[in-house]
Amino acid sequence: MTTKADNKKRVVLPSARPGDVYEIQKQGEGRYLLVRLERPEPEMKMSREACLQAIKSNPLRLTMDWDHLKALTRES
């Protein structure tokens, strides 16, 4: 199989799918090896109940008082 690069240095691979990622290894003068990398498995998303439980168990709280925060963030 032969193919030609376009003006933007792109080459079309007939068996490639959109989103495929390839590692390009230079084998020598004018020789390249393309290795398709496996897509990672998507992480499991938290359920609504798990999200609400996480919010309840870790409420956001300031660890300093308002005057101290104001002094740190305002210009003198």
KELUMSE-532293 format. One record per atom (N, C-alpha, C): atom name; x negated, z, y negated; residue in one letter. Coordinates in steps of 0.2 Angstrom, whole numbers, plus 5000, padded with zeros to 4 digits. Layout:
# KELUMSE-532293
{drenvo "CA"; {X; Z; Y}; "a"} ...
***
This chain:
# KELUMSE-532293
{drenvo "N"; {4996; 5000; 5006}; "m"} {drenvo "CA"; {5000; 5000; 5000}; "m"} {drenvo "C"; {4996; 5000; 4994}; "m"} {drenvo "N"; {4997; 4996; 4989}; "t"} {drenvo "CA"; {4993; 4996; 4983}; "t"} {drenvo "C"; {4998; 4997; 4977}; "t"} {drenvo "N"; {4996; 5000; 4972}; "t"} {drenvo "CA"; {5000; 5001; 4966}; "t"} {drenvo "C"; {4996; 5000; 4960}; "t"} {drenvo "N"; {4999; 5000; 4954}; "k"} {drenvo "CA"; {4995; 4998; 4948}; "k"} {drenvo "C"; {4997; 5004; 4943}; "k"} {drenvo "N"; {4992; 5006; 4939}; "a"} {drenvo "CA"; {4993; 5011; 4934}; "a"} {drenvo "C"; {4996; 5008; 4928}; "a"} {drenvo "N"; {5001; 5011; 4924}; "d"} {drenvo "CA"; {5004; 5008; 4918}; "d"} {drenvo "C"; {5000; 5011; 4912}; "d"} {drenvo "N"; {5002; 5009; 4906}; "n"} {drenvo "CA"; {4998; 5011; 4900}; "n"} {drenvo "C"; {4997; 5018; 4899}; "n"} {drenvo "N"; {5001; 5022; 4902}; "k"} {drenvo "CA"; {5000; 5030; 4901}; "k"} {drenvo "C"; {4997; 5033; 4907}; "k"} {drenvo "N"; {4993; 5029; 4911}; "k"} {drenvo "CA"; {4989; 5031; 4917}; "k"} {drenvo "C"; {4994; 5034; 4922}; "k"} {drenvo "N"; {5000; 5031; 4923}; "r"} {drenvo "CA"; {5004; 5034; 4928}; "r"} {drenvo "C"; {5004; 5029; 4934}; "r"} {drenvo "N"; {5005; 5032; 4940}; "v"} {drenvo "CA"; {5005; 5028; 4946}; "v"} {drenvo "C"; {5012; 5031; 4950}; "v"} {drenvo "N"; {5016; 5026; 4952}; "v"} {drenvo "CA"; {5022; 5027; 4956}; "v"} {drenvo "C"; {5020; 5028; 4963}; "v"} {drenvo "N"; {5022; 5034; 4966}; "l"} {drenvo "CA"; {5022; 5035; 4973}; "l"} {drenvo "C"; {5029; 5034; 4976}; "l"} {drenvo "N"; {5030; 5030; 4981}; "p"} {drenvo "CA"; {5036; 5028; 4983}; "p"} {drenvo "C"; {5040; 5034; 4987}; "p"} {drenvo "N"; {5036; 5038; 4990}; "s"} {drenvo "CA"; {5039; 5044; 4994}; "s"} {drenvo "C"; {5040; 5050; 4990}; "s"} {drenvo "N"; {5037; 5050; 4983}; "a"} {drenvo "CA"; {5038; 5056; 4979}; "a"} {drenvo "C"; {5045; 5057; 4977}; "a"} {drenvo "N"; {5047; 5064; 4976}; "r"} {drenvo "CA"; {5053; 5066; 4973}; "r"} {drenvo "C"; {5052; 5069; 4966}; "r"} {drenvo "N"; {5057; 5069; 4962}; "p"} {drenvo "CA"; {5056; 5072; 4956}; "p"} {drenvo "C"; {5055; 5079; 4956}; "p"} {drenvo "N"; {5050; 5081; 4953}; "g"} {drenvo "CA"; {5048; 5088; 4953}; "g"} {drenvo "C"; {5042; 5090; 4958}; "g"} {drenvo "N"; {5040; 5085; 4962}; "d"} {drenvo "CA"; {5035; 5086; 4966}; "d"} {drenvo "C"; {5028; 5087; 4962}; "d"} {drenvo "N"; {5024; 5092; 4965}; "v"} {drenvo "CA"; {5018; 5093; 4962}; "v"} {drenvo "C"; {5012; 5091; 4966}; "v"} {drenvo "N"; {5007; 5088; 4964}; "y"} {drenvo "CA"; {5002; 5086; 4968}; "y"} {drenvo "C"; {4995; 5088; 4965}; "y"} {drenvo "N"; {4991; 5090; 4970}; "e"} {drenvo "CA"; {4984; 5092; 4968}; "e"} {drenvo "C"; {4980; 5086; 4969}; "e"} {drenvo "N"; {4976; 5084; 4964}; "i"} {drenvo "CA"; {4971; 5078; 4964}; "i"} {drenvo "C"; {4964; 5080; 4966}; "i"} {drenvo "N"; {4962; 5078; 4971}; "q"} {drenvo "CA"; {4955; 5079; 4973}; "q"} {drenvo "C"; {4951; 5073; 4972}; "q"} {drenvo "N"; {4945; 5073; 4969}; "k"} {drenvo "CA"; {4941; 5067; 4968}; "k"} {drenvo "C"; {4936; 5067; 4974}; "k"} {drenvo "N"; {4937; 5062; 4978}; "q"} {drenvo "CA"; {4933; 5061; 4984}; "q"} {drenvo "C"; {4926; 5058; 4983}; "q"} {drenvo "N"; {4925; 5054; 4978}; "g"} {drenvo "CA"; {4919; 5050; 4977}; "g"} {drenvo "C"; {4921; 5045; 4971}; "g"} {drenvo "N"; {4916; 5041; 4971}; "e"} {drenvo "CA"; {4917; 5036; 4965}; "e"} {drenvo "C"; {4923; 5031; 4967}; "e"} {drenvo "N"; {4928; 5032; 4963}; "g"} {drenvo "CA"; {4934; 5028; 4964}; "g"} {drenvo "C"; {4939; 5030; 4969}; "g"} {drenvo "N"; {4938; 5036; 4972}; "r"} {drenvo "CA"; {4942; 5038; 4978}; "r"} {drenvo "C"; {4945; 5045; 4976}; "r"} {drenvo "N"; {4952; 5045; 4976}; "y"} {drenvo "CA"; {4955; 5051; 4975}; "y"} {drenvo "C"; {4960; 5053; 4981}; "y"} {drenvo "N"; {4961; 5059; 4982}; "l"} {drenvo "CA"; {4965; 5062; 4987}; "l"} {drenvo "C"; {4971; 5066; 4984}; "l"} {drenvo "N"; {4977; 5064; 4985}; "l"} {drenvo "CA"; {4983; 5067; 4983}; "l"} {drenvo "C"; {4986; 5072; 4988}; "l"} {drenvo "N"; {4986; 5078; 4987}; "v"} {drenvo "CA"; {4989; 5083; 4991}; "v"} {drenvo "C"; {4995; 5086; 4988}; "v"} {drenvo "N"; {5001; 5085; 4991}; "r"} {drenvo "CA"; {5007; 5088; 4989}; "r"} {drenvo "C"; {5008; 5095; 4990}; "r"} {drenvo "N"; {5009; 5099; 4985}; "l"} {drenvo "CA"; {5009; 5106; 4986}; "l"} {drenvo "C"; {5016; 5108; 4987}; "l"} {drenvo "N"; {5017; 5113; 4992}; "e"} {drenvo "CA"; {5024; 5115; 4994}; "e"} {drenvo "C"; {5027; 5119; 4988}; "e"} {drenvo "N"; {5034; 5118; 4987}; "r"} {drenvo "CA"; {5037; 5122; 4982}; "r"} {drenvo "C"; {5038; 5129; 4984}; "r"} {drenvo "N"; {5037; 5134; 4980}; "p"} {drenvo "CA"; {5038; 5141; 4982}; "p"} {drenvo "C"; {5046; 5142; 4983}; "p"} {drenvo "N"; {5048; 5146; 4987}; "e"} {drenvo "CA"; {5055; 5148; 4989}; "e"} {drenvo "C"; {5057; 5152; 4982}; "e"} {drenvo "N"; {5063; 5150; 4980}; "p"} {drenvo "CA"; {5066; 5154; 4974}; "p"} {drenvo "C"; {5067; 5161; 4976}; "p"} {drenvo "N"; {5066; 5165; 4971}; "e"} {drenvo "CA"; {5067; 5172; 4972}; "e"} {drenvo "C"; {5074; 5174; 4972}; "e"} {drenvo "N"; {5076; 5179; 4976}; "m"} {drenvo "CA"; {5083; 5181; 4976}; "m"} {drenvo "C"; {5085; 5184; 4969}; "m"} {drenvo "N"; {5091; 5182; 4967}; "k"} {drenvo "CA"; {5093; 5184; 4961}; "k"} {drenvo "C"; {5097; 5191; 4962}; "k"} {drenvo "N"; {5097; 5195; 4957}; "m"} {drenvo "CA"; {5100; 5202; 4958}; "m"} {drenvo "C"; {5108; 5200; 4957}; "m"} {drenvo "N"; {5112; 5204; 4961}; "s"} {drenvo "CA"; {5119; 5204; 4960}; "s"} {drenvo "C"; {5121; 5207; 4954}; "s"} {drenvo "N"; {5127; 5206; 4952}; "r"} {drenvo "CA"; {5130; 5210; 4946}; "r"} {drenvo "C"; {5130; 5217; 4947}; "r"} {drenvo "N"; {5132; 5220; 4953}; "e"} {drenvo "CA"; {5132; 5227; 4954}; "e"} {drenvo "C"; {5125; 5230; 4954}; "e"} {drenvo "N"; {5120; 5226; 4956}; "a"} {drenvo "CA"; {5113; 5228; 4956}; "a"} {drenvo "C"; {5110; 5229; 4949}; "a"} {drenvo "N"; {5112; 5224; 4945}; "c"} {drenvo "CA"; {5110; 5224; 4938}; "c"} {drenvo "C"; {5113; 5230; 4934}; "c"} {drenvo "N"; {5119; 5231; 4935}; "l"} {drenvo "CA"; {5123; 5236; 4932}; "l"} {drenvo "C"; {5120; 5243; 4934}; "l"} {drenvo "N"; {5118; 5244; 4940}; "q"} {drenvo "CA"; {5115; 5250; 4943}; "q"} {drenvo "C"; {5108; 5251; 4940}; "q"} {drenvo "N"; {5104; 5245; 4939}; "a"} {drenvo "CA"; {5097; 5246; 4936}; "a"} {drenvo "C"; {5098; 5248; 4929}; "a"} {drenvo "N"; {5103; 5245; 4925}; "i"} {drenvo "CA"; {5104; 5247; 4918}; "i"} {drenvo "C"; {5106; 5254; 4918}; "i"} {drenvo "N"; {5110; 5257; 4922}; "k"} {drenvo "CA"; {5112; 5264; 4922}; "k"} {drenvo "C"; {5106; 5269; 4924}; "k"} {drenvo "N"; {5102; 5267; 4928}; "s"} {drenvo "CA"; {5097; 5271; 4930}; "s"} {drenvo "C"; {5091; 5271; 4926}; "s"} {drenvo "N"; {5090; 5266; 4922}; "n"} {drenvo "CA"; {5084; 5266; 4917}; "n"} {drenvo "C"; {5087; 5264; 4910}; "n"} {drenvo "N"; {5090; 5269; 4907}; "p"} {drenvo "CA"; {5092; 5267; 4900}; "p"} {drenvo "C"; {5086; 5267; 4895}; "p"} {drenvo "N"; {5087; 5263; 4890}; "l"} {drenvo "CA"; {5082; 5262; 4885}; "l"} {drenvo "C"; {5082; 5268; 4880}; "l"} {drenvo "N"; {5077; 5271; 4879}; "r"} {drenvo "CA"; {5076; 5277; 4874}; "r"} {drenvo "C"; {5070; 5276; 4871}; "r"} {drenvo "N"; {5070; 5278; 4864}; "l"} {drenvo "CA"; {5064; 5278; 4860}; "l"} {drenvo "C"; {5061; 5284; 4862}; "l"} {drenvo "N"; {5054; 5284; 4862}; "t"} {drenvo "CA"; {5050; 5290; 4864}; "t"} {drenvo "C"; {5047; 5293; 4857}; "t"} {drenvo "N"; {5049; 5290; 4852}; "m"} {drenvo "CA"; {5047; 5293; 4845}; "m"} {drenvo "C"; {5052; 5294; 4840}; "m"} {drenvo "N"; {5052; 5298; 4835}; "d"} {drenvo "CA"; {5057; 5298; 4831}; "d"} {drenvo "C"; {5057; 5292; 4826}; "d"} {drenvo "N"; {5063; 5292; 4822}; "w"} {drenvo "CA"; {5064; 5286; 4818}; "w"} {drenvo "C"; {5058; 5286; 4812}; "w"} {drenvo "N"; {5057; 5292; 4809}; "d"} {drenvo "CA"; {5052; 5292; 4804}; "d"} {drenvo "C"; {5045; 5290; 4806}; "d"} {drenvo "N"; {5043; 5292; 4812}; "h"} {drenvo "CA"; {5037; 5290; 4814}; "h"} {drenvo "C"; {5036; 5282; 4816}; "h"} {drenvo "N"; {5042; 5279; 4818}; "l"} {drenvo "CA"; {5042; 5272; 4820}; "l"} {drenvo "C"; {5042; 5268; 4813}; "l"} {drenvo "N"; {5046; 5271; 4808}; "k"} {drenvo "CA"; {5046; 5268; 4801}; "k"} {drenvo "C"; {5039; 5268; 4798}; "k"} {drenvo "N"; {5035; 5273; 4799}; "a"} {drenvo "CA"; {5029; 5274; 4796}; "a"} {drenvo "C"; {5024; 5269; 4799}; "a"} {drenvo "N"; {5025; 5267; 4806}; "l"} {drenvo "CA"; {5020; 5263; 4809}; "l"} {drenvo "C"; {5022; 5255; 4808}; "l"} {drenvo "N"; {5028; 5254; 4806}; "t"} {drenvo "CA"; {5030; 5247; 4805}; "t"} {drenvo "C"; {5030; 5245; 4798}; "t"} {drenvo "N"; {5030; 5249; 4793}; "r"} {drenvo "CA"; {5031; 5247; 4786}; "r"} {drenvo "C"; {5024; 5247; 4783}; "r"} {drenvo "N"; {5023; 5243; 4778}; "e"} {drenvo "CA"; {5017; 5242; 4774}; "e"} {drenvo "C"; {5017; 5248; 4769}; "e"} {drenvo "N"; {5011; 5251; 4768}; "s"} {drenvo "CA"; {5010; 5256; 4763}; "s"} {drenvo "C"; {5009; 5254; 4756}; "s"} 
***
